[in-house]
Amino acid sequence: MLIETNLPNLLHRGKVRDTYVIDEQTLLMVATDRISAFDVVLPSGIPNKGLVLNRISAFWFEKTAHIIPNHFIQLADEVPALLSSAVLLNDFFPEVTKRGMVVKRADRIDIECIVRGYITGSAWSEYRRQGTVWGDRMEPGMLEGEKFPYPLFTPTTKAEEGHDQNMTWKQVVDMVGEEMAWKLRDNSIDLYQFADKYTRERGIILADTKFEFGLLDGQLILIDELLTPDSSRFWDMEGYEPGKSQSNFDKQFVRDYLDSIGWNHEPPAPVLPDDVIAKTSKRYLEAYRRLTGERL
C-alpha cells in the first residue's frame, strides 16, 4: 500500500494525488492509496486504490478525447524512451509507477465542475432542508436517489483545506468570464451524458461526478482524475430503487460508515476498521472490472 511518496521536485500534494515536476511541459501525477471523505484525509489507506484510480482515469481520458482534449500523455510504467531519461523517472519504485501518469502541465481552473444526474449526497441534504438543489427550487416529493429530469451543473469551489462551497452561476462567471463559464458547463454535461450511457451498458448508474479543467496554450482541457470511484458515485443498476441507499462501487461505503459512528466530518478523522478497508478495496476493483472489462 502506498500512502506517501517522497520523490524530488514535488509541485503539489493533494488529498490523494502527489504531483511532481518532470520538466517545464510535463508532470508526474501519482494516485496514492490515501482516501478522503467529507474533504478530510483519513488516517487509513485502501489497498490498490491508487492503482484503480490511475488506470480508470487513463481509460476515460482516452475514451473521451473526442469530446474535449485532456492532459494525459502516458501511464508512468509505460513511459516512452524520450521521458524515461528524466532523473525523476529513473528513480521510480514499481509501486509508484503503477500509480502514476505523465501529464501535460496546464493552468488549473479552481472550480469543481460537478454534474448530478440523481438526487443524493449533499444535494439530497439541501433538498430535505429547503426543497432546493444548488439554490434552485425542485419538484416536491422527490425520493433519495431519484433521477433528475436532466443533468444538473452544480459547481463548487476547490478548497485546499476545509470543505468545498457551492458556487452560484454569477460567481463562476465572475471568476472565469461568461464564455468560459458556458464552456465549463457544456463540456461537463457532455462528458457526463457520454459516460452515463457507457456505464449503463455495463450495469452501473453514474449518479454524479466531478470534472476539473485547465488551460494549456489558451485551450480548455480536462485535467486531474476522470470518472473514478473517488470523483463519482457509481451505483449498481441491479436493485436500484429510489427512496433508499443504493448498492455502490465507490467510497460511499466509507462515508456511510463514518456517519454511522457519529463522526462530525471535521479533523481528526477516525481510523477505519479492517473490514471496511477490505470491502472498500473490493468495490474499487469491481468498478474497474465492470468499466474496463479487465481485472487488475
Secondary structure as the mmCIF struct_conf table of DSSP 4:
data_model
#
loop_
_struct_conf.conf_type_id
_struct_conf.id
_struct_conf.beg_label_comp_id
_struct_conf.beg_label_asym_id
_struct_conf.beg_label_seq_id
_struct_conf.end_label_comp_id
_struct_conf.end_label_asym_id
_struct_conf.end_label_seq_id
BEND BEND1 PRO A 8 ASN A 9
STRN STRN1 LEU A 10 ARG A 13
BEND BEND2 LYS A 15 VAL A 16
STRN STRN2 ARG A 17 VAL A 21
BEND BEND3 ILE A 22 GLN A 25
STRN STRN3 THR A 26 ALA A 31
BEND BEND4 ASP A 33 ASP A 33
STRN STRN4 ARG A 34 ALA A 37
TURN_TY1_P TURN_TY1_P1 PHE A 38 ASP A 39
STRN STRN5 VAL A 40 GLY A 45
TURN_TY1_P TURN_TY1_P2 PRO A 47 ASN A 48
HELX_RH_AL_P HELX_RH_AL_P1 LYS A 49 LYS A 63
TURN_TY1_P TURN_TY1_P3 THR A 64 ILE A 67
BEND BEND5 ILE A 68 ILE A 68
STRN STRN6 ASN A 70 ASN A 70
BEND BEND6 HIS A 71 HIS A 71
STRN STRN7 PHE A 72 LEU A 75
HELX_RH_3T_P HELX_RH_3T_P1 ALA A 76 GLU A 78
HELX_RH_AL_P HELX_RH_AL_P2 ALA A 81 SER A 84
TURN_TY1_P TURN_TY1_P4 SER A 85 SER A 85
BEND BEND7 ALA A 86 ALA A 86
HELX_RH_AL_P HELX_RH_AL_P3 VAL A 87 ASN A 90
TURN_TY1_P TURN_TY1_P5 ASP A 91 ASP A 91
HELX_RH_AL_P HELX_RH_AL_P4 PRO A 94 THR A 97
TURN_TY1_P TURN_TY1_P6 LYS A 98 ARG A 99
STRN STRN8 GLY A 100 LYS A 104
STRN STRN9 ASP A 107 ARG A 108
STRN STRN10 ILE A 111 TYR A 118
HELX_RH_AL_P HELX_RH_AL_P5 GLY A 121 GLN A 130
BEND BEND8 GLY A 131 GLY A 131
STRN STRN11 THR A 132 VAL A 133
TURN_TY1_P TURN_TY1_P7 TRP A 134 GLY A 135
STRN STRN12 ASP A 136 ARG A 137
TURN_TY1_P TURN_TY1_P8 PRO A 140 GLY A 141
HELX_LH_PP_P HELX_LH_PP_P1 MET A 142 LEU A 143
TURN_TY1_P TURN_TY1_P9 GLU A 144 GLY A 145
HELX_LH_PP_P HELX_LH_PP_P2 GLU A 146 GLU A 146
STRN STRN13 LYS A 147 PHE A 153
STRN STRN14 THR A 156 THR A 157
BEND BEND9 GLU A 160 GLY A 162
STRN STRN15 ASN A 166 ASN A 166
HELX_RH_AL_P HELX_RH_AL_P6 TRP A 169 VAL A 176
HELX_RH_AL_P HELX_RH_AL_P7 GLU A 178 ARG A 200
TURN_TY1_P TURN_TY1_P10 GLU A 201 GLY A 203
STRN STRN16 ILE A 204 LEU A 216
TURN_TY1_P TURN_TY1_P11 ASP A 217 GLY A 218
STRN STRN17 GLN A 219 ILE A 223
BEND BEND10 ASP A 224 ASP A 224
BEND BEND11 LEU A 227 LEU A 227
TURN_TY1_P TURN_TY1_P12 PRO A 229 SER A 231
STRN STRN18 SER A 232 ASP A 236
BEND BEND12 MET A 237 MET A 237
TURN_TY1_P TURN_TY1_P13 GLU A 238 GLY A 239
TURN_TY1_P TURN_TY1_P14 PRO A 242 GLY A 243
BEND BEND13 LYS A 244 LYS A 244
HELX_LH_PP_P HELX_LH_PP_P3 SER A 245 SER A 247
STRN STRN19 ASN A 248 ASN A 248
BEND BEND14 PHE A 249 ASP A 250
TURN_TY1_P TURN_TY1_P15 LYS A 251 LYS A 251
HELX_RH_AL_P HELX_RH_AL_P8 GLN A 252 SER A 260
TURN_TY1_P TURN_TY1_P16 ILE A 261 GLY A 262
BEND BEND15 HIS A 265 HIS A 265
BEND BEND16 PRO A 267 PRO A 268
HELX_LH_PP_P HELX_LH_PP_P4 ALA A 269 PRO A 273
HELX_RH_AL_P HELX_RH_AL_P9 ASP A 274 THR A 292
BEND BEND17 GLY A 293 GLY A 293
#
